[in-house]
Amino acid sequence: MNSNPEKYELATPLIFGTAIGSFGTLLGPMGAIAGFAVGVGLGFWFDKKAEGAIKSKDTTPLKGPEKKTICH
């Protein structure tokens, strides 16, 4: 079975949702719910953005003296 546990991790969206939702409690229950939803969306966006940065770093071709090293 080939699975990536980090791909399905929900820690960052839940943290963002809880943090923004707690600030939304100042506006009442609906503010807390809306803040949680916005925070979860931002958490997913943040994870996707970070994942894209890691992939792009691995796919860049080497230029200059880095290309000649043995231990890369």
Buried (B, 14 or more C-beta within 10 A) or exposed (E): EEEEEEEEEEEBBBBBBBBBBEEBEEEEEEBBEBBBBBBBBBBBEBBEEEEEEEEEEEEEEEEEEEEEEEEE
